[in-house]
Amino acid sequence: MYVLALWTMILRKMANNKWLQLNLWIGLTVCVALFSSMPLYSKAILQRTLLKELQSVQTANGVYPGYLRISTTVSASSMDAKTTEAVESADRFVKTIPERTGLEALSFYQQRFTEKMKVYGADASAQEKQSQRTLGGFMSLSDLEKRVRLIEGRMPADRSDGIVEALVTQKFQLAAKRKLGEELTVESQDEGGTRFRVIPVGIVETNPDADRYLPFLTTENEDGFLIPFEQFEREFTKGGKARVSGMEWRLALNYEQLSLDKVDAFTQADREVRRYFKGKLGVADIKIPASQTIASYQGKQGKLDTVTLSLYSPVMLMLAFYLYMTANLIIDRQKTEISVLRSRGASRLQIMAAYLLESLLLGLSALAAGPFLGVWFTKLLGASNGFLEFVQRSALKVSMTSSAYQVAAAAVAGAIILILIPAFLATRVSIVSHKQRSARLTRLSIWHRTGLDLVLVSLAVYLLHNFNQRQADLRRLALGSADLQVDPLLFLTPALFALGGGLLVLRVYPWFVRLVYWLGRNGWPPALYHTLVQISRSSGQYLTIQVFLIMTVATGLFSANAARTINDNMDSKVRYAVGTDIALTTKWESDAPPPVSPGAGGQPQSEPATTTVQKRVQYTEPPFEPFEELDGVQATARVFKKQEARFSAGGNEKTGKTALFGIDTKDFGNTAWMKEGLLQHPINSYLNLIAPNPEAVLISRSLAEDAKLKPGDPIRVYWDGLDGATFTVYGIIDYWPSWSPLPSSQGSGKPEQPHLVVGHLGTIQNRLAVEPYEVWLKLADGTSSEQIYVQLQEKKLQVTGLRDATQELVQSRNDPFRLAMNGVMTLGFAISMLVSFIGFLLFWVLTLSGRTLQYGVLRAMGISFPQMIGMLVSEQLLTSGAAVLIGVFIGNVTSMKFVPLFEMSFASKEQVPPFTITYQLSDYLQLYGIIGFTLATGLLILGYRLTRIRIAQALKLGEE
């Protein structure tokens, strides 16, 4: 009976506060969705990235991503019983590989090879036998009939008369100098070797339609006789008629089945395969092209989960504050009821049990809907290409997992505890003390009484100091990481700083309001006078919404600035390293001698070798016009780079190494990409400076300081085999497109500072030498890299090297850590704005409802409706508007102090251009627009509700 009464009271209480309960449920559901989306997103994005990288293996290596090849020699001199058993054991082991990796085998075949033997015609004369140099062995292939295609002849038959029928390639038939059907003799090269009678009966080639995953390529081993696998096993593997010299197994595993859960199993199977075949039969060669890619994903999900959690931390703090605020509003409306229950004998345990059941009811319903909303969040994250940028990308494959529900359940448990805190505090208040506190709300909040604002700010400053110390260590030791690594505290600390800073400012804000009131107490209009009195006497009731808005604005600005900064620096790093949209090198004709193979030529001869080193290679410059005629190319430039040039300069003839760049100033200025602010003047100013004088050069600041050079000084540049040429220094630069000014460590010695000289290409070619240069292409808007590639192929331009900034940017933006950052920040920003809007309306609607009597009395006293609206507007400006301004101030301070710490997330020794903070006006405008829309909408709704207040009803309510 007690339980039934308790449930009746809970449901009735929830029905009386249905709108508050709905807002609380929305907050819980969003909280559950966010937490459940973390493991879903990290798994889905890593899964997609893994499959994309595996597909790139096919592009790079020309094989199916699930390709696996095991090749081994057989060191045994004869096929004895032990060797035969080892071969059969290896066959059985290979068949277990799909099970070990957890992947289905789409295709499989194996091969056997005998040692190479001498091949000649059965009717060959003694002279022909002596002159014949053709070698070939017997080969076997499983599923032979399915994997080859006959060009001529027929498939071999298994004969019992001692003659072996075989298939051959056209190349081997020509080498054997016999037609199909003519008998050949195959003679072992061992002393007293066995002879075999062989008749080629068919010429074969690869059957491209037989297996799209694992085609058998006859061109890989053309010198031999291909016979059925069963016949080879009987005659050689088990029969021992000739020594089996090699074996091979090939599999095509279904890589699309490779989930992150199977990465460890695949890596373990890889190790087991290599360990098994190491010395088992002979020298083994294991080729699994995707092995390194797959192994790199071990532990990545754990790291990405940590990164995602750190990225989510500000919005989680926001949601926690929202839940607390909503729960506090609900409890505030029920404090009278709670105090009455306490005065009538209800224990605190009974009251808390009722609120616990109510929270569990909300939590379970949020747990039922939240994970599915988390799936939608995850798909939204997958479409993010940058901060607040979305692209048409294939949807992430998301499926609910037990870990997602576990995280969601933990989030619900934490949220319930947070919601119960206001209820627990309310049960400690008697009805008398509740009425006393309700009379005037000037008492300091618990946050200010406990000094939480000072604690949070001090903690954030302490962590900031530690971060700066780590930053200094990174610069000093030139440490870095290959991937974007985000410290979990890197996002939580700014959120704590924003919360503490907001509370600290709000500690003194009421005194500011009182100062404004005191300055104009004799001249303020009635609406503003009433508002100032109301805020100064009841400042505590506005604290929650003010902190909420400050957190929203501050963390929103910080997230936007952090995301823009990371994206801009990563993109700038790629574009600076390439120097333009596409940089390529082409084949140049020269008189350079062909490379000498190692060990050739017998004893070394000192004098000819010296002559070869001193001789300068003469190059023939290919035509440049075909590049200028490419459709879609806006500008082209020739950029000569000599990394191993040398210089001599200064009064003491300082010498050393330097990089030498040769450019055409006009073309280079139209083609190169350079980030603003890296040079003291725009790059075109430097190009215009040296343009009139062919002997003018620009030098790096490191070279100027090392050789004590200044503008106007001469400098001599040369490289091996040249006399050199003298140039005049016109300017000193710190950076130049595609040149890194960062020191490079030479072994264990002192880091070497790089030098640079930039001069005219024509002068370098005329006075030094004509050598290969890079071709830089700047693409017109709307031109894709693929269009350029097609034209290069059509024009048969021999490209020997290429760097495409667009493709490298795409690869960088598809990095799972960067995708996580952009997706989570975008989603967090959107959720923060939405929750802020709901919380703002909820607070002010409830506040207005609680002042119905007050507004009715004011109207009865003769206050006009426009004056009432003025009171409402001034109250909004002095509370919510002030909170927004404080949030903007704290957000900018947080960005200035904490965004630079993201430099730790980059490889410091490779970060060129240097890390810079990026602010984008559109982010501020979007934020201000959303906040402005929230305030305007709130005022309209509050104004409308104000018009619905009836004076008589309000006064009657006050009497009751």
N, C-alpha and C positions, 0 to 999 in steps of 0.2 A: 504493500500500500504506500509505504514511504517512497519507494522508487518511482511508482507511478505519479505520485504528487510532485516529485522532484522533476521528472521529465515534463510534466504539464507546465510547471513554473518556467522551466528553461525555454520551452517552445513558445510560451506566451510572451516571455521577455524578449525573445528573438524577433517575434512578430511585431512587437511594439517598436523595435529599433531596426526594422528591416533594411532601411537604406544604409545605416551604419554597418550592419552585418554584411550587406552586399559589398560595401567598399572593403571591409576587412577580408572577406572571402576573395575578392579580386587581388588584393595584395598578397594573400597566401598563395593563390594559384600562380601568380606571376613569379613569386619567390620559388615555388616548386619547379616551375618551368625553367627558370634560369639555372637552378642547381642541376636538374636532370639533363639539361642541354650540354653541360660541360663534358661529361664522358661521351655523350652521343656525338658531339661536334668533333672532339679530338680524335675519336675513332674513325668517324666518317671522312674527315679531311685527310687524315693520314692514309686511310685506305685508298682514297682517290689519288692522292699524290703518289703512293706506292705503285698503283697500276699505271699511272702516267709515266713514271720513271722506268718501269719495266717495259713499257711500249717503246720508250726511247732507246732501250737496249737493242731492239730489232732494227731501228734506224742506224744505230752506230755500228752494229756488228753484222747486220744482214742475216740474222737467225731469229727464230721464234723465241719470244721472251722466256718460255719454259724449257729451252733447249739444255740438254745435259749430255756430255760426251765423255766416255771413259775409254782411254786407249792405254794399252800396256804391252810391253815386249814380253817374250817368254825366254828367260835366261837358261832354261834346261837344254842340254845338248841333245836330248832325245825325249820322245813322248812316253815316258815310263808311267807306271801305275800311279805314282805319287803326283806327277805333273798333271795327269788326266783328272785325278780327283780334285786337284786345286782348280782346274778349269771348270769342272762341274760345280764346285762350291762357289766360284765367282759368278757363274750363271745364276745360281739360286739367290745369291746375295743381291745381284742387280734387280731381280724380279721383286725384291722387297722394298726397293727405293720409293716407289709411289706411296706405299703404306707408311714408310718412315716420314716422308715429307707431308703426308696428308693430302696429296694432290693426285687427281686422276691422270693416268697415262693416256694421252690422246694418240700417241704413236710410239712404236718401238721397233728397232731392228738391231741385229748384231752382225759382225763381220769377223772372219778369220783370215789370216795370211800365212803362207809358208815363206821360207827364205827365198831370195831371188836366185834363179837358176838360169843357165845358158840356154838360149832358144835358137834352133836352126831347123831347116827343112830336113825331113826324113831322107830325102834323095839328094841332100847337099854333098858336094864334092869335098875333098880334104881341104882344098884351098878356101872354099866358101866357109867351111867350119872355122878355119883359122881367122878369117877376116871378119866373120860375123860378130858383132858386139852387142847384140840384143839380149837383154836380161828381162826375165819375168818370172813370177811365181803364181801359185794357185791361190785364188781368192774365193770366199764364199759369202753369201748374203742371205739372210733369212727373208722369206717371202719374195724370193727372186722374181717369180713370174709377175707379181703385182707392181714391182718397183722399177723395172726397166722396160724400155720400148724397143722392139726389134726394128732396125733399119733394113736389114737384109738377112735372109736365112731363116732358121727355125730355133726353137728352144732345145737345149741339149737333153739327151736321153742317158739313163744310167745303164751302161753296157757291162757285160760280163766277160768280154773277150780281152780285157786288159787295155783297151783303148779308152781314153777319157775324152768325152765331148765337152766343149766349153764355149762360152761366149767371150768375145773380145771387143775392144773399142776400135774404131776406124784407125786411130793413130797407131795402135799396137799392131794391127794387121799390116799396115804399111811398113812398120819397122821389121816385122818378121819376114817380109818379102814373099808371102804365100797367099793364095786365094782361099776363100772358104771351101771347106771340104778336103783340102790338101793336108796331109799328115805332117805334124811337126814333132821334133824330138826335144824334150826338155830334160836337161842334164844337170844334176846337182854339181856345184862347184867344189864340194868336199872331195878329198882324195878317195877314189873308188866310189864316187857318187852314183846314186840311183838314176836310171833313165826312165822317162815316161813317154808314152806315145799319146799325143794329143791331136785332136782334129777340131779346129774352130768351125762351128756350125752356124754361127749367127753373129751379126754385128749389132751392138746395142748402144743406146744413149739414154740419158735421163728421161724418165716419164714424168713431166711436170704435173700431170693430172692425178698421179697415183696418191700423193700425200702432200697436202698444202702445209702441214705442220713440220714435217721432217722428210723432205725429198732426198732421195739417194742420188748423189752427184757422181756420175762416172768419170768426170774430169779430175776428181781428187786423187784417184789412183788408176791410171790408164795402162800401166805396164803389168799385165798379168792375164790369167785365164779365170774367168768367172764360172764357177760350177755350182750346182745346187748344194744347199747347206747340209742336208742329210748325208749326201755323198761325201762331202768334205769331212764331216765328223767321223764317218765310218773309215775312210781311207787314211786320214792324217791325224786327227785329234786322238782317236782311239786306235787306229791301225798303225800309226807311227811310220808310214812309208816315206814321209819327209818331215823335217823339223818344222813345227809351227812356230813362227817367229813373232807374230803379233796378233792381238785381239782387240776388238773394239765393240762397245755397246753405245747406242744412242737412244735417248728418250726425248719425247716432247710432253712435258707435264702441263696440265691446264693451269696456267698462272692466274687466271681470273678467279680461281678458287682460293687463292692465297690471301687469306685474311690476316689481320694483325695478330690474331691468336695463334696462327700457324707459323709465324716468323721464327720463333724459337725452335720449333720442331724442324723447320727447313734448315736452319743454321746448324742444328745438331746433326741432322742427316748428312749435311755437307761435310762436316768434320768426320763423321763415321765412314763415309765413302773414301775420303782421302786417307784416313788411318788404315782402312782395310786393304786398300790396293798398294800401300807403301811397302814395296819389297815382296808382295805376295807372289807374283809371277815373274816380275822383272821391273824395268823402269816404267812407272805409270805416269800418265799425263791426264789430269782431270780438268775439263773445261766446263764451267758453269758460268756463262757470261753475266747472269743476273745475281750471282752469289754476293758480290760486294754491295750491290744496291740493296738487296734484301737484308743483309747483315747490318747495314747502317740504320735500319729501323728498329733494332733491338733497343728497348728502353726509351724510344722516342715518345711513346704515348704517355709514359709517366712524366717526362719533361714537359710535354705539351699540356697535360692536365695541370701541372704546377703553374705554367704560364697563363693558362686560361683562368685559373682560380685567381691569380694576381690581377689579371685584367678585369675580372668581374668584381673585385673587392670594392671599388667605389660604389657601383650600383647596388651591390649587396648591402653596403652600409646605408645607402639611401632607402632601400626597401625595409631594412630593419627599423630605421627611423620612422618610415611611413606606418609600419605595423604598430609600432609603439604609440605613435600619435593617434592613430585610429582607435586602438584599444583604450588609450587614455581618454579620448573623447567619449567613448561608450561608457567608461567607468564614471566619468564626470557627471554624465546624465543620470547615473544610477547610484551616486554616492549617498543621496538621501535615502533611497531604498535600502542600501547596504547598512547604513547607520541605524535605520529603524529595525531591521532584522537583528542587528547586534543588540539593540536595546531591549528586544523582546525575547532574548535568550538563545538566538542562533549562534552556534560556535563558528570560529574562523575556519575550522576544518570543513564544516558543512557548506559554508559559503564558497570556499575555494573548490570544493568538490563539484558544486553546481557550475562554476565557471570553467573548471577543467573539462566537464562533460560537454559544455557548450563549445569550447575550443577544439575538443576532439572531433565533434560533429563537423565543424568547419574544416578542420585539418584533413579529415578523411575524404571529404568531398573535394577539397583542393588536390589531394593526392590522387584522386581518381581522374581529374581533368588535367592537372598540371603537366604530367609527362607527355601527353599528346600535344599540348601547347608547346612543350619543349622541342618536340619533333619539328613543329612548324618554325620555331626559332632557329633550329639547326639548319633547316633548308634556307632560311633567310640569310643566315651567316654565310652559307656557301655561295650565295650570289653576290657577296660584297667583294669589290675589287680595290677599294680604297675607303677612306673615311667618308661616310655618307655618299658613296659611289656604288652603284650596282650595275652588273653586266648580265647579258644573256649567256649564262654558263649552265652546262648540264647539271641537273639537280643532284644534290648529294643523296646517296643511297643510305637512308637512315632506318634502322630497326631498333625497337626497344630491347634493352638488355637488363639483366638483373642488377648490374652495377648502377644503372640509371635510377632504378626504383630504390635501391639502397641509399643513394645520395639524396633522392627526393624525400624518403622517409626521414633521414637525418635532418633535412631542412625543415620539415614539418615539425619535428620534435623541438628543434631550436626555436622556431617561430612561436610555438605554443608556450614555451617557457617565457619568451619575450612578452607575449600577450598577457600572461598571468601576473607579471610584475606589478602593473598598475592595480589589478584587483587585490593582490596581496597587501599592497600599501594602503588601499582604501579600507580594508578590514580592520586596520589598526586605529581608525578614526571614529570617535563617538559622534552622536548626533549633535551634541553641544559644540564640540570643537569644529565639526564640519560647518555649522552655521557661522561660527566665528571667522573661519578662513574664507567663507564665501562673501562675507561683508566687505572685505578689502583684500585685493590681490597684490599688495606691494611687497610681500615677503619675498626674499631671494629664493630662486629655484634651488633644488637639490644639487644641480650641476655647479651653480656658482657657490653654494655653501661649502661644497666639498672641494672646490678649486679644480674641478675637472678641466676647465679651459686652460689653466696654467700647466696642468700635468700633460695634457695632449700637446700643447705647443712646445713644451720643454722636451718631450719625447721625440717629436718630429725634428726639432733642431738638433738633438743628439744624434739621431739616425742620419740626418743630413750631413752632419760633420763626419760621421763614419763613411758615408758614401763618397764624400769629397776626398777623404784619405785614400780610399780604394782607387779613386780616379787618378790621384797623384801617383800611386804605385803603378797603375797600368801605363801611364805615360812614361814613368821613369824606367820601367822594365820592358817597355814596348810589348806588353802582353796583349792578347786578343783571343777571339774565338771565331771558329769558321761559320757558325750559325748565329742567328739572332737569339740571344739568351737574355731573358728578362728576369731580374731578381724579383721574387714575390713581394718583397717589401717596397719595391720601387713604385707600386701603385697604391698600396695601402697607406704608406707614410704621407703622401700628399693629401689623401682623404682625411687622415687624422689631423693634419695641419689645418685643412680647411674647416673641419668641425671645431677644433680648438680655437682657431682664429676668429671664427664666427661668434662663438660663445664669449670670447674675450672682448670683442667689439660691442656685443650686446650687453656686456656688464656695465659699460659706461654710457650706452646709448640713452637709457632713461634720464640720465643727468643732462644729456644734450637736449632732450625734449623739455625738461624742466627749465633749462636755461632759455630756450625759445619762448616758453610760456612767460617767464619772468620778464624778458625784454619787452614784450608787447602786451603785458597783462591788462593795460588800460586802453589798448587800441584794437585788439583782435576782434574780428567780426564774430557774432554768436556761434556760427557753425564751427569755425576753427578753434574758438575759445573752449567750446564743449569737447572737441576732439582732443585738444592738448590736456585738458583736465582728466578726460577718460583714460588716455594712454599713460599719463604720469601716475594715476592712482591704481591702475590695473595693468601694469606693464607685464606682469607674469603670465597673463592669459595669452599674450601675443608671442611669447618666447618660442613656442613650439613651431608655429608656422614660419616665423622669421628664420629660425635655424634651418628649417626644411628648405626654404627658398635659397638661403645662402649656400647650403650644401649643393643644391641643384645647379645653381649658376656657377659656383666655383669649380666643382668637379666636371661640369660640362665644358667649361673653358679649358681646364687642364687637359681633359681627354682629347679635345679637338687640337690643341697646340701640340700635345705629345704625338698624336697620330700624324699630323702634318709634318712634324719635325722628322720623325723616323722615316716616313715615306719619302720626303724630299731628299734626305741625306742618302738613303739607299739608291734612289734614282740618280742623284747627282754623281755618286760614286761610279755607277755603270757608265753614264754618259761621258764623264770626264776621262775615264780609262780608255774608251773608244775614241773620243775626240770629235766624232761626227755621227751621222746616222749609220753609215756603212764604211768600214775601212778594209781594203783588200789589197793583196799583192798578186802580181801576175808573173808568168814565166818569162824570163829574159834569156835571149841567146847569148852565149859567151864562148870564149876559147879555153875555158877551164878544163883541165884534164879529167877524165872519168875517175871516180873514186877507186882506190886500190883496195882489193879485198884483203883482209888480215892474213898474214902469212904468205902472201904471194910475192914472187920476185926473188926468193932466195935470200942471200945475205944483203943487208942494207948497204947502200952506197952513199957515202957522206956528201960528196960534192954535188951529184945530181939532185939530192934531196934539198940541199941549200939553195940551189938555183931555182927549184920549184917554189920555195917559200918566197923568194925575193921577187919573182916575176909577178907583175900586176895583171890581174884578169881583166880582159877587155870585154865590155858588155855592149850589146846592141839594143838601144832603147826601142821598145815596141811602140806602135802608134797609140796616141792618147785620145784621138778624135772619137773612136767608138764609144768611149765612156761618156763623152760630152753629148753624144747623140742618143743616149738612152732615154726612152720615154718615162716621164715621171721624176726625172732627176732635176732638181732645182739648181744645184751648183756642184761643181767638181773642183778638186784641187790635187796637185802632186805634192806629196810630203815625203821628203828624203830623211831617213833616220840612220845615223851611224853611231851605235852605242859605244863602240870602242875607239872613238877618236881621241886625240891628245891635243894639249894646248901648251903654249909657253908664253909667259907674259910677265910684266912687272920689272922693276929695276934689277932684281936678283934672278931674273929669268926663271920664275917659278914654273914648274911643269907638272902635269898630271893628266888624269883621264877626264874625259867629258863626253857627254852625248851631244851630237851635232845634228840640228834640224835644218833642212833646206826647204824653203817655201816660196811660193809666188804670193806676194802680200795681198793683192786684191782677191785672188781666188781663195786664199786661205781665210780671209776675213768673211767671205760669203758662205763658206762651207763649215768652218769649225764651230763647235759648241763650247761656250765658256760661261761658267757661272758668274753672275755679277758679284762684285765685292772682293774677289780673290786678288785682284791687282789694284794698285793705287789709282790707276786711270783705266778707262775702258780699253779693251784689247785692241780695238781699231785705232786708238790713239797711238799705241806702240807700233802698229803696222804702218800707219801714216808717217811715223817718225823715221823709220828706216827705208821707206819706199823710195825716196829720191836718190839715195846713195847706194850703189850696188855693193860697196864694201862695208856698209853699216851692219852691225849685228847687235842682238840683245843677249845679255848673259844673265845667268841665275845669280841670286844674291849670295848663295853659297860660294860660287866661283869668284864673285867680286870681293868677298871678305877673305877668301883663302889666298887669292893672288894680289889683294890690295889694289883692285882696279876701280876706276870711276869713269863716267862718260867722257869720251874724248881720248882715252888711252888705247894704244894698239894691242892686239892680241893675235898670236900666230896659231893656226889650227892645221893639223895634219893627221894622218894615220899611216900605218905600216906600208912601206913601199912608195911613199910620196915625200916630196920636198916640203910641202906645206904652203900656206898662203897667209898673208897678213890682212887683218880686218880692223875696223875701228869700232869701239864700244859706244853705242848710242843710248842704251837704256839698260836698267836692271829690273828683273822680274822675279816674282816669287813662285808663280805657277805658270804652266803652259799646257794646253790641251794634250792629253795622253802622256805627259811626263810626270813622274812621281818625284817630289822633292824629299821624300822620306829616306832616312839613312838605311843602308843595307849592311847587315853583319857579314863580314868576311871570315868565315870559320870561327875560331875562338878569339880573333883579334878585335880591335876597336871598330865600332860601326863606321862605315865609310860614307861621307856626305856626297851625294851625287851632284854633278855639275851639268850645266846646259849652255849651249851656244846656239842661237837661232839666227840664220842668215838667209841670203837670197839663193834660191835653188840654181838660177842661171850662173851666178858667180861661182858657186861651188863646183858646178859641172865644168865650167870653163877653166878654172884655175886649179882645181884639185882632180876630180875624176867623175866620170859618169857611171853610177852604180844604181841598182834597183831601188825604186822608191815605192811608197804606198800610194794607192789611189783612194781619195776620200770622196764620198758621195753624200750630198744632202738631198733628201727626198722631198718632193713637193707634197703638200697636204693631200691626203687621200690616197697616196701611193703606198702599196704594201711591199714588203721585202720580197714576197713571192714573185711579184711582177718583175722585179729587177733580176732575180735568179733566172727566170725564164728567158729574159732577153740576153743575159750573159751566155746562156747555153745556146740560144739560137745564133748569136754572133760568133760562137766558138772561141770565146775569150778564155784563155787558159789561166784560171784562177788557182793560185797555189796556197792562199791563206785568206781568211775572211773573218771579220768580227762585225756582228750586226747588233747595234745598240738596242733596237726594238725587240729582237728575240731575247737578248739578255735581260731586258726589263721585264718581259713576260715571264721568264724563268724566275726572276727575283720575286715578282709579285705573286707567283704561285707557290712560293715557299710556305710550308704549312704554318710556321711560326708567324710569318707576316700576314697570312690570311687570317689567322686567329686574332691577331692584334686589330686588324681593320674591322673584321666582322664583329668582334666582341665590343669594341669601342663604339661602332655604329649602333649596334643593338642597345648597348648600355645607355648611350646618349638619348636614343628614342624612348626607351623605357623610363629614363629619368624625367624627361619632359612630360610624358603621359602621366606618370605617377604624381608629378608636381602639379599638373593641371587638376587631377582628381582630388588630391589632398587640399589644394587651395580652395576649390569650390566647397568641399566637404566642411572645412573649417569655418569658412565665412557664412555658409548657409546655416550651420548649427549656431554660430555666434549670433546671427541675426534673429534666429528663432528664439534664442534665449533672451533677447532684448525686446521682445514684443511689447511687454508692459512699459518699458522705458520709452520706446518710440511712441506708444499711444499717449503717454503722459505729455511728451513734448508736443505732439500735435494738438492735444487738448489745451496746452498752454498758449497756443497761437503760432507755433513754429510752422512756417510754410513748407510745402513739399520741396520747392527748389532748395531751401535752406537745409532740409533733411538730406537731399542728394549731395549738397556741398559738404555736410558733415561726413557722409559716407565716403566721398571722394578723398577728402582730406585725411580721414582715418586710413584709407587704403594707401595713400601716398606716404604717410608717416610710418606705416608699418611694413606693408608688402613692398612698396616702392623703395623704401630705405633698405630693406633686406636685399633687394635686387642690386642696388648700388654697392652695398657692402660686399655682396657675392662677387660682383665684377672686380672690385678692388682686391679681394682675397684671391680670386681666381688668377688675376694677373701676377700677384706676388708669388703664388704657388707655382705658376708656370715659369717665372724667372728663376726661381730657386731650384725647382725639382726637374724640369724638363732637361736641363744640361746633363743630368745624371744618366740619361739614356745613351750617352756616348760609351758607357761601359758595355752596352749591348752590342757594340760593333768591334770588329778587329782593329784595335787602335793603330797597329803598325801598318794597316792597309787602308785606313780611312783618308782618302783624298778625293775631293776637297775636304778641308777640316770640318768637323761637326759644328753646325750652326743651328740656332733656334729659328723656327719658321712660324710666322703668324699669318693667317689668311683672313682677310676682312669678311669674306662670305660667311665664315663660321660665326663671327661676332654678330653679323646681321641676322643670320638664322636664329641664333640664340635670343637676341633681343626681340626678333619678330615673334618667337614662340612665347616668351615671357610677356610681351606686350599684348598678344592675343589672349593669354590667360587672364591678365589683369582686366582687360577690356570686357571679356566675356563674363568674368566674375562680377564686375560692376553692373553690367546689364541685367544679369540674373538677380543680383541683390536689389537693384533698383526696381525691378519688376515685382519681387516679393514685397518690397516696401510699399508699393502701391496697393497691394492686396491686404495690408493690415487695416483692420477696422477699429476705430477708436473705442467704440462702446464695448466691443468684444475684448479688446486689450485691457480696458479698465475693469471689466467684470472678471477677467482672468486674474487680475491683480487682487480683487476682493477675495476671490476663492483661495 
